[in-house]
């Protein structure tokens, strides 16, 4: 199957512009799964919760989800994309999934990074694996990478691919994803952004780019630049993720010693 990502540099708060630019990039591409960055329509550094609430959208009834539903139908693909979500009075850092047949589901970021704790509510959705008809796809968002339980849970639930919308500021993530892939024999598609935001004086955030696709054997199929917008589509073989054997005597899941992992 073919997987792709888009690495963008959104203009803060310009939802319709950022969405239209993304849609025009995707409309020219062909892949079975596209992953877009975290908060790709709004940008990242909200001044406060009220601002995030104003820019957040309901899922699936908001403009972004509905636009991506049409796009996924038109170009026959599945899209995972990060946006600010308004659900009742709460604002979540969420990702939605849409496919050729419509809306598939959403995930609300579980592990909030730094000042995100002042803006977003921690996610309440389960770590879920969605069947796109071609692949089983789990979602984690950016800083979720720092908690190995996230990728592990998705892998144990049957994910072949972890779609990883991100706005990375910590330098170790791209290398750490090699370990997550080896630990779980899954593909990870990280879609990051580039650029700098300093909406809060004295608190500049530099996003590190390096969106990438890593295989279950820990190979980096492609890593994007640190500072350019780009997109990439790559061919992957899902059988690699479905075979959890490490060698003739070791099996990644069957060799787990759950009896020793319990903390009592
Ligand atoms: C992050 O979780 N966006 C750093």
Boltz pocket constraint, residues with backbone or C-beta under 6 A from the ligand:
constraints:
  - pocket:
      binder: B
      contacts: [[A, 38], [A, 111], [A, 113], [A, 141], [A, 142], [A, 143], [A, 144], [A, 166], [A, 167], [A, 168], [A, 169], [A, 170]]
      max_distance: 6.0
